Each structure stands twice: as structure tokens, then as C-alpha cells.
Amino acid sequence: MARSTLMKNMSCILSYLLFFMMLFSANAQFAKNTYLIQIDKSAMPKTFSNHLDWYSSKVKSALSPSLESDMDNDQERIIYTYQNAFHGVAAKLSQEEAEKLEAEEGVVAIFPDTKYELHTTRSPTFLGLEPPPPQSARIWSENLAGHDVIVGVLDTGIWPESESFSDVGMTPVPAHWKGDCEIGTGFTKNHCNKKVIGARVFYKGYEAAIGKINEKKESKSPRDQDGHGTHTAATVAGSPAHGANLLGYANGTARGMAPGARIAAYKVCWTGGCFSSDIVSAIDKAVADGVHVLSISLGGGVSSYYRDTLSVAAFGAMEKGVFVSCSAGNAGPDPASLTNVSPWITTVGASTMDRDFPADVRLGNGKRVTGVSLYKGKRTLSVNKQYPLVYLGTNSSRVDPRSMCLEGSLDPKVVSGKIVICDRGLSPRVQKGHVVESAGGVGMILTNTATNGEELVADCHLLPAVAIGEKEGKEVKDYALTSKNAVASATLAFFGTRLGIRPSPVVAAFSSRGPNFLTLEILKPDLVAPGVNILAAWSGAIGPSGLKLDNRRVNFNILSGTSMSCPHVSGVAALLKARHPEWSPAAIKSALMTTAYVHDNTKRTLRDASTAEPSSPYDHGAGHIDPIRALDPGLVYDIEPQDYFEFLCTQGLSSTQLRVFSKYSNRTCRHSLASPVDLNYPAISLVFTKKTTPNSIFSPVTVHRTVTNVGHPVSNYHVTVSPFKGASLKVEPETLSFTRKYQKLSYKVTFTTRSQQKSPEFGGLVWKDGVHNVRSPIVMTWLSSPI
């Protein structure tokens, strides 16, 4: 009887489950998501008077009979129209409607909306932009007054009251500027000036995916309540701010890389992330507004060129002459962890500077460990007193919430009055300190794990806290766990700001690495720039830790990430654009890459913070940015939009996929590149593959390049190449003799394998004229079979 009842109940449950699954399936069929619909602008029938009406008609033709109210029409479905860097619309569609629309005549491609994340005073001096007078005045003023360069910053908005956005002494807004200063909560037209000349917001894609923005917590205006956008914008082109510091740390004059440039803020990122429909709309609008440089410190995953909406929009911006700089990502030191790898984007990794914020851990056994910290609070620890030390983890590799000081994991009875050791991971670094403080701890030692190695990133902690490396962290934890004769103890000491740190720069451990598996022949990142412990302007809406519980307010903050290195390059690109307004985006990139350096201030190869070993081009690209040399590179490797399209023609894309990039320019493949390695890129990355012959030998590879003379009209360059174990190189010709400025000369390099190498081999090719050293990194990879 019981068994019969049980079977009936189970049958009912299964029936209900089946019903709900069918209902869910039906709802999913009609559920609406945001799609970016790229349309061939040139295919508009003559029966339509404008593209907007045609786009609307296209969307309407694909709509299914709605299960919702009659108000759900085609106009409400369309949330954006794109007309410049991208052509088409963003619309809310069901999957069935999207598939139907994709088959329509004139529709090039459909992209589902994608979520992106942010990649989160001394740098001008460190980069050589503030040498002793009178050179300093010349660098900043020469040719800048006559050119109005505008940098568009796609981020979390801007805090316009910051001293970094003062327009004192600036000339009127350029006549060609077509942008706007959009009003909203806490933001009026008056918040724009001659420095911040534009401010816009983009949230329709975000709201379609996440829901309505809670305006009690987040402003639907250009006002930055996160701080990230203010920091990046100030790094790009902030006006000089004297006496800038974070709670006394890094005191000095904070200025952007191009303090004479204008800023246009495009707010695309919100509490829940940044969505591609909003990002593409911002790029599209920025191009129409008249920006010269786009600085984009965000990224998503890596997908094929034709499926990456940021890549497609950046291609459109490049075609209009806009230089696009993007952060490489913070997923290092794992290999192949890059984002934003398209060759028409300048991809920026992060490095350290020669400034640090040292702090000591002094153990009861007499050992002293050096770390870093930006702590400056009312609570202090006496350096003459030892405090009990506790670590709640074990020597095993098992993840323990207590060892990471996660929320609710610490027992006040155990940690009260003690310094607590916390492992990095799973929660924000500063939040761990709050957990310790809430449980009654008096201080924190933040220890790196294998993921972070010996790289030290300073934080503005809420209680006395010091960050230390993995190796010494293990020793400190071992001391806390094994002290038998006496209670383990420690104290913490803080030493402010120190300059002249050696070695520097060092490639940051978090900086995302190559190779670029999408196309091995395109070396990424392109270069590295300062991205560790960078001081810049900050939002007045949030504390320096970025935590809501942080009630402190500061005018400047210190952050680390490729989000910080990207605007350094964007600002220097603006500086180059002001000096050389006729240069293309590719010429600017070439100048940055071929003048980059690969040795630190101890004259050794740039080191990798994750291993303390020499870094490679997969870590630092062409090297570390050198703005002064980039202003006069001698030669540049220029690339026209059609050349980039020819590169795409080598990528095995179908004609339909290629249309994503030829939408309005009617580009076709001329097959001018024999392989992707022949794209006129400033770096050379080649792949040896075996011939399908009985001997099975590696095929020689010939690389072609063309350089443009932007230096002295009459100049002679000779070539030098570094030696390689695995291959011999022959450069033809070995000298380049120029007779006029902007003259182009070509050369080729033939690589012949001597012996297969198990790992990639790195080196360089340099053209020298006695004044300029035009360097291209070389990467050689051996593959037994084509990938």
C-alpha cells in the first residue's frame, strides 16, 4: 500500500517537473536577449529615406507574434543605432527572432550581447616626460598648443570636480568637436569645461541584461561613483595637480601623460559590469564626436576576430583614423591569458616603477620581512612591542576559508588582540583586513600564494597591514604554526614612500601574457607601461579601498592593474598625435613599439615579477614604453586599413565572416599577403612547420616589411640581428638609404631552421642610423604540424 502511494506521488512529481520543463522551454523560446545586428549600410533599398527606418523595418520583419502586451513593438525593441564605427542596431529579440533576422538580406552578422569587466604622480617622471628644464618645457609645449587632441575614455564615468580636470590656461574647445555633455543625477552642463569637453552615458544594454539601475545607489549620469574612470581619465590627460598624495603617500605633482589634451568621458561600466552593446555604442558615438584616441581599460574573453564586437568596432574606429588602446588583462602570469589581441588594437601590459611603499614585519624570533603597505590610520602598532601572531590555515594545500580570512570565518575568541596572517585569494585584499578588524584583530599580514609569487601590490588598508611575498610568507606561516617554546609574535612598521627602487621596471605578475593563440604571427601584448601603484584622481563618492564600508574620502588614490597601464599608452599616443597630426594609428603604434626598451635600471633584461627571471616578448611585447624616443622614432611600420583587411583574408574566414569588416567600405581580398606574418607589424613572430615530404624538414620562412622614413630626409640605416640557436637569418638589403622624408623602402628576412627548438626562441632586429635604433622583437616557434 505504502509502495503504491509512493509510486503515485513520484508520478505526480515527475508530471509537475515535465510540465515546468515544457513551460521553461516555451518561455526560453520567447525570452528576449540583446543582440547587436550588423547591417550592410550600402544595401538600403531606395524605398527608404533613411537608415533608421530601414533598420526598424528589418527588425519588425523578424518579430514573432508577441505573448506580451501590444506595447511590445519594434521601436521599443531597438535600444541603440550604430552609424560610424559599426553599422546597424542593438535590439531585444528572442533566439528564434535573431535566427530569422540573421537570414535577412542585408544583415551581415548578429552578435549576442557580451559582458566585459574592468581591468583594474611618479609615472611622468619615470617615463622621462619631466626631465630638468629647459627640455621639460619644450616637450610639453612644443606643437601642443596648435593641436587639439581629444582622448575618449570608456570607463565608469568621471568626477569633474577633481583638480586634475581643471581647465585653467586651456584654449577654447576645438571647433571640430561634435560631442555633448549629457545631464543626469549630480551632473550638469557646467560640469564640462575646456578640459573635460564631453561626457555621455550608455546603459540600455546593461538594463536589458541586468534590470533597471537602482538610482538610489548608482547615478544614471556621467558622474563616477566607482573611481576607476576618474583614475584612468586623469592618467591619460589630467592637468597638473600639485601636492597630490594618498594619505601622505606618493606626494608630488600628479599629471596625465598628455596634460594639454582634452578628455571625453563615455560611461559604459556599471555595478554589474560593462556590456558590449553599450561599449559599441560608445565607440560609435566617440568616433562621430571627433575623438583622436580611445582608451579602453576593460576586456572579455578571446573569440574569433569576426565574433568579437569590441574588435569589430575598434576596426571601424581605426578606419576613421582613431588610435585604440586596450588593457591586456589581469590574468597573468598564466600563458595565453590575453584579451584584446586584434592587430589594429594596441594591447598594453603592466609594469612597475621605481617607487615603492615599504613596510616591515618583525617577528618575535628576530627575523625581519619586508613588504608593502599604504596604511595610514589612527590605529598604530608599537614597533617596540610584540603582538600575538596567529595563522588559522595549515601546511596542506587545501583551501581553508579561515586562512583566507573570508567573511564570517574568523572566531573573535581566537584572533582578538592578535596580528592575523591571511592568504590572498577569493575576496578583495582590503576586505580581508576588515574581516580581521571586525573579529578583534589588531593587524594583518597578507601573504601571496603561488599565483602571485613575489609581486607586491600596495593597498590602502583599513587596519595596520603589510603584504609580503609567497616565499617569505611560507616562512612566517611556518613560524606561527610551529613555535613551541614561546607564543608566536610580530609587529608591523611602515616607512612611507621610497624612490629609486632597483630593479625597475619589472613586468607585473598579474599582467596577462602571450602567446596570442588566435594568431601566433601577431605578437601580443604590444608593450608594457606603468601599471603598479599608480597615483591619480579619485571619485569623492567612495573610499580609497573601493569598499562600501570604507568611509574615508580622498582626492587621489593608488591603484594597480593593466587598467592603469593602458591610459599611460593612450596619453602618450595623444602626445604623439599632437606632435605628428598626420600619423596614422599604425604609425603611432609603431613609434611606441620600436622605441620601447627591454632593459631595467640595472642594465639587465626586464624581469618577470612572478619568477624574478628575465621576461620574454610574451610577457613584455616589444618592451617598456619610452615616450621621449617615441616622439622621434626615425622609421615607422605603417599599416593601411586595407592591409589589416588583407591580414583577415589570411585567417581562413568565409566571405560572410569577412563582411563584418568590409561592411561599408566594400573591401575585397586582393591576396597581397602570402601569410599573416607578412602584415607590416612592428614585431616579427613566425612559425616553422614541417614540409609534408619524406625528409620532413622545416620550411624556411621569408618575412617582408616596409618602413617609412619619418626622421631626417637623407639618412642611411644598417641592420643588426641577434643570434639564434635554432635558425639562421638573412636580411636583404642590409642597408636602407633614404633621400626624402616619408619615403618608403622594403626589406625581407629569410629564416632557415638549423635545429628544432623545444620552446620559442626570442631576439630582435634593429635598424640603426647613428641616432635612431628602430627595434623589432623576433619570436620563432617550431610546430611539428600546422595548427
GIFENVEN-V394852 format. One record per residue. N is the residue number from 1. SS is DSSP state (2 for helix, 1 for strand, 0 for the rest). OMEGA is omega in degrees with one decimal (NA if undefined). D_CENTER is the distance of its C-alpha to the mean C-alpha in whole Angstrom. Layout:
n->{N;N}
ss->{SS;SS}
omega->{OMEGA;OMEGA}
d_center->{D_CENTER;D_CENTER}
//
This chain:
n->{1;2;3;4;5;6;7;8;9;10;11;12;13;14;15;16;17;18;19;20;21;22;23;24;25;26;27;28;29;30;31;32;33;34;35;36;37;38;39;40;41;42;43;44;45;46;47;48;49;50;51;52;53;54;55;56;57;58;59;60;61;62;63;64;65;66;67;68;69;70;71;72;73;74;75;76;77;78;79;80;81;82;83;84;85;86;87;88;89;90;91;92;93;94;95;96;97;98;99;100;101;102;103;104;105;106;107;108;109;110;111;112;113;114;115;116;117;118;119;120;121;122;123;124;125;126;127;128;129;130;131;132;133;134;135;136;137;138;139;140;141;142;143;144;145;146;147;148;149;150;151;152;153;154;155;156;157;158;159;160;161;162;163;164;165;166;167;168;169;170;171;172;173;174;175;176;177;178;179;180;181;182;183;184;185;186;187;188;189;190;191;192;193;194;195;196;197;198;199;200;201;202;203;204;205;206;207;208;209;210;211;212;213;214;215;216;217;218;219;220;221;222;223;224;225;226;227;228;229;230;231;232;233;234;235;236;237;238;239;240;241;242;243;244;245;246;247;248;249;250;251;252;253;254;255;256;257;258;259;260;261;262;263;264;265;266;267;268;269;270;271;272;273;274;275;276;277;278;279;280;281;282;283;284;285;286;287;288;289;290;291;292;293;294;295;296;297;298;299;300;301;302;303;304;305;306;307;308;309;310;311;312;313;314;315;316;317;318;319;320;321;322;323;324;325;326;327;328;329;330;331;332;333;334;335;336;337;338;339;340;341;342;343;344;345;346;347;348;349;350;351;352;353;354;355;356;357;358;359;360;361;362;363;364;365;366;367;368;369;370;371;372;373;374;375;376;377;378;379;380;381;382;383;384;385;386;387;388;389;390;391;392;393;394;395;396;397;398;399;400;401;402;403;404;405;406;407;408;409;410;411;412;413;414;415;416;417;418;419;420;421;422;423;424;425;426;427;428;429;430;431;432;433;434;435;436;437;438;439;440;441;442;443;444;445;446;447;448;449;450;451;452;453;454;455;456;457;458;459;460;461;462;463;464;465;466;467;468;469;470;471;472;473;474;475;476;477;478;479;480;481;482;483;484;485;486;487;488;489;490;491;492;493;494;495;496;497;498;499;500;501;502;503;504;505;506;507;508;509;510;511;512;513;514;515;516;517;518;519;520;521;522;523;524;525;526;527;528;529;530;531;532;533;534;535;536;537;538;539;540;541;542;543;544;545;546;547;548;549;550;551;552;553;554;555;556;557;558;559;560;561;562;563;564;565;566;567;568;569;570;571;572;573;574;575;576;577;578;579;580;581;582;583;584;585;586;587;588;589;590;591;592;593;594;595;596;597;598;599;600;601;602;603;604;605;606;607;608;609;610;611;612;613;614;615;616;617;618;619;620;621;622;623;624;625;626;627;628;629;630;631;632;633;634;635;636;637;638;639;640;641;642;643;644;645;646;647;648;649;650;651;652;653;654;655;656;657;658;659;660;661;662;663;664;665;666;667;668;669;670;671;672;673;674;675;676;677;678;679;680;681;682;683;684;685;686;687;688;689;690;691;692;693;694;695;696;697;698;699;700;701;702;703;704;705;706;707;708;709;710;711;712;713;714;715;716;717;718;719;720;721;722;723;724;725;726;727;728;729;730;731;732;733;734;735;736;737;738;739;740;741;742;743;744;745;746;747;748;749;750;751;752;753;754;755;756;757;758;759;760;761;762;763;764;765;766;767;768;769;770;771;772;773;774;775;776;777;778;779;780;781;782;783;784;785;786;787}
ss->{0;2;2;2;2;2;2;2;2;2;2;2;2;2;2;2;2;2;2;2;2;2;2;2;2;2;2;2;2;2;0;0;1;1;1;1;1;1;1;0;2;2;2;0;0;0;0;0;0;0;2;2;2;2;2;2;2;2;2;2;2;2;0;0;0;0;0;0;0;0;0;0;0;2;2;2;2;1;1;1;1;1;1;0;0;0;1;1;1;1;1;1;1;0;2;2;2;2;2;2;2;2;0;0;0;0;1;1;1;1;1;1;0;0;1;1;1;1;0;0;0;0;2;2;2;2;0;0;0;0;0;0;0;0;2;2;2;2;2;2;2;0;0;0;0;0;0;0;0;1;1;1;1;1;1;0;0;1;0;0;0;0;2;2;2;0;0;0;0;0;0;0;0;0;0;0;0;0;0;0;1;0;0;1;0;0;1;0;2;2;2;0;0;0;0;1;1;1;1;1;1;0;0;2;2;2;2;2;2;2;0;0;0;0;0;0;0;0;0;0;0;0;1;0;0;0;0;2;2;2;2;2;2;2;2;2;2;0;0;0;1;1;1;1;1;1;0;0;1;1;1;1;1;1;0;0;0;0;0;0;0;1;1;1;1;1;1;0;1;1;0;0;1;1;1;2;2;2;2;2;2;2;2;2;2;2;2;2;2;0;0;0;1;1;1;1;0;1;1;0;0;0;0;0;2;2;2;0;2;2;2;2;2;2;2;2;2;2;2;0;0;0;1;1;1;1;1;0;0;0;0;0;0;0;0;0;0;0;0;0;0;0;0;0;0;1;1;1;1;1;1;0;0;0;1;1;0;1;1;1;1;1;1;0;0;0;0;1;1;1;1;1;0;0;0;0;0;0;0;0;0;0;0;0;0;0;1;1;1;1;0;0;0;0;0;0;0;0;0;0;0;0;0;0;0;0;0;0;0;0;0;2;2;2;2;0;0;0;1;1;1;1;1;0;0;0;0;0;2;2;2;2;2;2;2;2;2;2;0;0;0;0;1;1;1;1;1;0;0;0;0;0;0;0;0;0;0;0;0;0;0;0;0;0;1;1;1;1;0;2;2;2;2;2;2;2;2;2;2;2;2;2;0;0;0;0;0;0;1;1;1;1;1;1;0;0;0;1;1;0;0;0;0;0;0;1;1;0;0;0;0;0;0;0;0;0;0;0;0;0;0;0;0;0;0;0;1;1;1;1;0;0;0;1;1;1;1;0;0;0;0;0;0;0;0;0;0;0;0;0;0;0;0;0;0;1;1;1;1;0;0;2;2;2;2;2;2;2;2;2;2;2;2;2;2;2;2;2;2;0;0;0;0;0;2;2;2;2;2;2;2;2;2;2;0;0;1;0;1;0;0;0;0;0;1;0;1;1;0;0;0;0;0;1;0;0;2;2;2;2;0;0;0;1;0;0;2;2;2;2;0;0;0;0;1;1;0;0;0;0;2;2;2;2;2;2;2;2;2;0;0;0;0;0;2;2;2;2;2;2;2;2;0;0;0;0;0;0;0;0;0;0;0;0;0;2;2;2;0;0;0;0;0;1;1;1;1;1;1;1;0;0;0;0;0;0;0;1;0;0;1;1;1;1;1;1;1;1;1;0;0;0;0;0;1;1;1;1;1;1;1;0;0;0;0;0;1;1;1;1;1;1;0;0;1;1;1;1;0;0;0;0;0;1;1;1;1;1;1;1;1;1;1;0;0;0;0;0;0;0;1;1;1;1;1;1;1;1;0;0;0;0;1;1;1;1;1;1;1;1;1;1;1;0;0;0;0}
omega->{179.2;-178.8;179.2;179.0;179.7;-178.9;178.1;179.8;179.2;179.1;178.7;-179.6;179.5;178.9;178.0;179.8;179.2;179.4;-178.4;176.8;178.1;179.6;178.8;179.8;179.0;178.7;-179.7;-179.1;-176.8;178.3;-175.9;173.5;179.9;176.1;171.3;-175.6;179.0;-174.1;177.5;-175.1;-175.9;-175.9;-177.8;178.0;-179.1;-179.9;178.6;-177.9;178.5;-175.0;-178.6;178.3;179.9;177.8;-179.8;178.2;178.4;-178.9;-178.2;-177.4;-176.7;-174.5;175.7;173.7;-171.1;173.1;-176.0;-174.9;179.6;179.8;-176.9;-176.4;-175.0;179.9;178.9;177.7;-177.6;-179.5;176.6;166.0;-177.9;-174.0;-172.7;178.6;-177.9;-178.2;-179.8;-176.6;165.0;-175.3;176.8;-175.0;168.3;179.5;179.7;178.9;179.0;179.6;178.8;-178.7;-178.6;-179.3;-177.3;175.4;178.4;177.1;-176.4;-177.7;175.9;-178.3;172.7;179.4;-174.5;179.0;175.5;179.0;173.6;177.2;-177.4;NA;-178.9;-170.3;176.9;178.8;-179.2;-178.8;176.6;-179.2;176.0;176.7;179.5;176.3;2.4;-176.6;-178.2;-178.7;-179.2;-178.2;-174.6;-171.4;-172.8;177.0;-178.0;-176.6;-176.3;-177.0;-178.7;-179.8;-177.2;178.4;174.2;-177.6;177.3;-172.8;-175.3;179.9;-174.1;174.3;-167.4;-178.2;-177.6;177.1;-179.7;-178.4;174.6;179.8;-179.9;177.6;-178.5;179.5;179.2;179.7;-178.1;-176.7;-176.8;-175.4;-178.1;-176.6;-175.2;173.8;-174.0;-179.3;-179.3;-178.4;176.9;-178.1;-179.5;177.4;-177.5;179.0;171.2;-179.7;-179.6;174.2;175.2;-171.0;179.0;178.0;-178.5;178.0;179.9;-175.2;-175.7;176.8;178.4;-178.5;178.2;-177.2;-171.6;-173.7;-176.8;176.7;176.5;-174.0;172.9;-178.4;-174.3;-176.2;173.4;-177.8;178.7;-177.8;-176.5;177.3;179.6;179.4;-175.7;-178.2;177.2;-178.9;-178.5;-180.0;178.9;178.6;179.1;-167.3;-179.7;174.5;179.1;178.0;-175.5;179.0;178.3;177.6;172.6;179.5;179.0;178.6;174.1;-177.6;178.6;177.7;176.8;176.8;176.9;179.1;179.4;-173.9;177.6;-177.2;176.9;-179.4;170.2;-176.2;178.4;-175.9;-178.0;-175.4;-175.9;-175.3;-176.1;177.6;-176.5;-174.6;-171.1;178.7;177.8;-179.1;-179.6;177.9;178.9;177.8;-179.6;-178.9;-179.1;178.0;178.3;-179.2;178.3;177.8;176.4;-177.8;173.1;178.7;-171.9;-177.5;178.8;-179.8;174.7;177.2;178.0;174.4;-178.8;-177.1;-174.6;177.6;-177.3;-174.3;177.1;177.8;-178.7;179.7;177.9;175.9;178.2;177.7;178.8;178.7;179.0;176.4;-178.1;175.7;-177.9;179.0;-179.0;176.2;-177.7;-177.1;-177.3;-176.3;177.7;3.4;179.0;177.3;177.5;-177.0;-175.2;164.0;176.3;-171.4;-179.3;-175.7;179.7;173.5;172.6;-173.1;-168.6;171.7;-173.5;177.5;178.2;171.6;179.8;177.4;180.0;-178.6;-170.9;174.7;-176.1;165.3;-179.3;-174.7;179.9;178.9;177.0;-178.4;177.9;-179.3;179.9;177.4;178.8;176.7;172.5;-179.0;173.5;-178.0;-179.1;-179.3;178.1;175.9;179.7;178.3;179.7;-178.0;175.9;-179.3;178.9;-176.4;-178.5;172.2;-173.1;174.3;178.7;177.2;-179.1;-179.8;-178.1;179.6;-179.6;-179.7;-178.9;-179.8;179.2;177.8;177.8;-176.4;177.2;-174.6;-174.0;178.4;179.9;-179.5;-177.1;-170.6;-177.0;178.1;-174.7;168.4;-174.1;175.5;-179.1;175.0;175.2;174.6;171.6;178.7;179.9;-175.7;-178.1;179.4;177.0;178.2;176.9;177.6;178.1;-178.3;-179.1;179.7;176.6;177.4;-178.1;-179.5;-178.5;168.3;-177.5;-174.8;174.8;171.5;-179.2;-179.7;-174.6;179.0;-176.1;179.6;-178.2;178.2;-177.2;178.9;177.8;-171.4;-179.6;176.6;179.1;-175.8;179.8;175.4;179.8;-177.1;-175.8;-175.0;179.9;174.8;177.0;179.9;179.5;179.3;177.8;177.6;-178.6;-175.7;-170.2;178.7;-175.8;-175.0;-179.9;178.2;177.8;-176.7;-179.5;167.3;-175.1;179.2;-174.3;-170.9;174.7;-173.4;175.9;-179.8;177.5;-179.0;178.1;-3.2;171.9;-5.5;175.9;178.6;-177.1;-179.9;-177.1;-175.7;-177.0;-170.4;169.3;5.4;176.8;-174.9;175.6;174.5;-177.6;-177.6;175.6;-177.8;175.2;-1.7;179.0;179.8;176.5;179.8;-178.0;-179.7;-179.7;177.1;-177.8;177.5;175.4;-175.6;-174.7;178.3;175.9;-176.1;-174.3;-179.5;-176.1;178.2;-176.6;179.4;-179.6;-177.9;-178.9;-176.7;178.4;176.0;-176.9;177.8;-179.2;-179.3;178.8;-178.0;176.9;177.5;173.7;170.9;-179.8;179.9;-179.8;-179.5;172.7;179.5;178.6;180.0;178.1;175.3;176.9;177.3;177.9;179.0;177.5;179.9;-176.1;-175.8;-178.5;-176.7;175.5;174.5;-179.7;178.9;177.6;178.2;179.6;179.8;178.7;-174.6;-173.1;177.3;179.5;-179.3;-174.7;177.7;-178.2;-176.5;170.2;178.4;176.7;176.4;178.6;-178.1;175.7;-175.9;-176.9;-176.7;-173.4;176.8;177.3;177.5;-179.3;176.1;174.2;179.0;-172.9;-179.5;178.5;179.3;-177.4;-176.1;178.8;-171.9;-176.2;178.1;-178.9;178.2;-179.4;-173.4;-177.5;179.0;173.6;172.6;-176.9;180.0;177.2;176.9;178.9;178.0;177.0;177.9;176.5;174.6;179.1;178.8;178.2;-171.2;177.1;179.4;176.8;179.0;177.7;179.3;178.9;-179.7;177.4;-177.2;-177.9;-168.7;-176.7;-176.0;178.9;179.2;174.7;-179.8;175.7;178.3;179.2;176.7;178.5;179.1;-178.9;-179.3;-179.5;171.1;-172.1;-175.3;-179.7;175.6;178.3;177.9;-175.1;-177.3;173.8;174.3;-176.7;173.0;176.8;180.0;178.3;-179.4;176.9;179.0;179.2;-179.9;171.1;178.8;176.0;-177.2;179.8;177.8;175.7;179.1;178.2;-179.6;176.5;178.9;-180.0;-176.8;179.3;-176.8;180.0;-179.2;170.9;-171.6;168.7;178.4;178.0;179.6;178.8;176.5;-168.9;-175.6;172.1;-178.0;173.3;-179.6;179.7;-9.8;179.8;175.1;177.0;-178.2;-178.3;179.7;179.2;177.5;-178.4;173.5;179.2;174.1;-176.2;172.9;176.3;177.5;177.6;-179.8;178.8;-177.3;170.7;179.2;-179.4;177.6;-177.8;179.7;-179.6;178.4;-172.3;176.7;-178.4;175.2;-175.7;171.0;-175.2;174.7;-178.0;176.9;-176.0;169.6;-175.2;-169.6;173.1;174.2;177.3;174.4;177.5;-179.6;178.8;176.0;179.8;177.9;-179.6;177.5;NA}
d_center->{67;64;62;63;61;58;58;58;56;53;54;53;50;49;50;48;45;46;46;43;41;43;42;38;38;40;37;34;36;36;33;30;27;25;24;23;26;25;29;30;31;34;36;37;41;43;44;41;41;37;34;33;37;36;33;35;38;35;34;37;39;37;38;40;43;41;42;41;42;43;41;38;38;36;35;33;32;30;27;25;26;24;26;23;20;21;25;26;26;25;27;29;31;32;31;35;34;31;33;35;33;31;35;36;36;34;31;28;26;25;22;22;20;16;15;11;10;8;5;8;20;20;18;20;23;21;19;23;23;25;28;32;34;34;31;29;31;31;27;26;29;30;29;27;30;31;27;25;22;20;16;15;12;11;11;14;16;18;21;23;26;24;25;22;23;26;28;31;32;30;31;32;29;29;31;29;26;27;25;26;26;26;28;28;29;28;27;30;30;31;27;26;28;27;24;22;24;22;21;21;20;20;21;23;21;20;24;25;23;24;26;27;25;28;28;30;26;24;24;24;24;21;22;19;20;17;16;12;13;16;14;11;14;16;14;14;17;19;23;24;25;28;29;25;25;24;27;28;26;24;26;26;25;22;21;18;17;19;21;23;21;21;18;18;17;16;16;15;14;17;18;18;15;13;15;15;18;17;14;16;19;17;16;19;21;19;20;23;23;23;19;19;15;12;9;7;4;5;6;10;12;13;16;18;17;20;19;15;16;12;13;17;16;14;17;19;17;18;21;22;21;17;15;11;8;5;1;4;5;8;11;12;15;16;16;15;12;9;8;8;11;13;15;15;11;10;7;6;7;9;13;16;18;22;22;23;24;27;29;32;33;37;39;42;43;42;39;36;32;30;27;24;25;24;27;30;32;36;36;37;38;41;40;44;44;43;41;41;38;38;35;36;34;36;36;35;32;32;30;32;30;32;31;27;29;28;29;33;34;35;39;40;43;41;39;40;41;39;36;34;31;28;26;22;21;21;21;19;21;22;24;26;27;29;30;32;33;34;36;38;36;36;33;30;29;26;26;23;24;23;20;19;21;22;19;20;18;20;20;23;25;28;30;31;28;27;24;26;25;26;29;30;29;32;34;34;34;37;39;39;40;43;44;48;50;48;46;42;41;38;37;34;34;31;31;29;27;27;26;27;25;26;24;21;19;18;15;13;15;12;9;9;12;14;16;15;18;17;19;20;21;18;16;12;10;12;12;11;11;12;10;13;16;15;17;17;19;19;20;24;24;23;23;21;20;19;22;25;27;26;29;28;26;25;24;21;19;17;14;12;8;5;5;8;8;6;9;11;11;11;14;16;15;17;20;20;21;23;25;25;25;26;24;22;18;19;21;18;16;19;20;17;17;21;21;19;21;21;23;23;25;28;28;27;24;21;21;19;19;19;22;23;24;23;19;19;17;16;14;14;14;17;16;16;15;19;19;23;24;21;23;26;25;28;27;24;24;24;23;24;23;26;25;22;24;26;23;23;27;27;24;27;26;29;31;30;26;26;27;24;23;26;27;29;29;31;30;31;31;33;32;32;29;31;28;24;25;26;24;24;20;20;20;23;22;25;27;30;32;36;39;41;44;46;45;41;40;37;36;36;32;33;30;30;28;29;28;29;31;29;31;35;37;39;37;38;35;36;34;33;31;31;33;32;34;34;34;36;34;36;35;37;38;37;38;36;39;37;40;38;35;32;34;33;34;33;33;33;32;34;33;36;36;38;37;35;32;31;27;25;26;24;26;26;28;28;30;32;35;35;33;30;28;26;24;23;22;24;23;26;26;29;30;33;33;30;27}
//
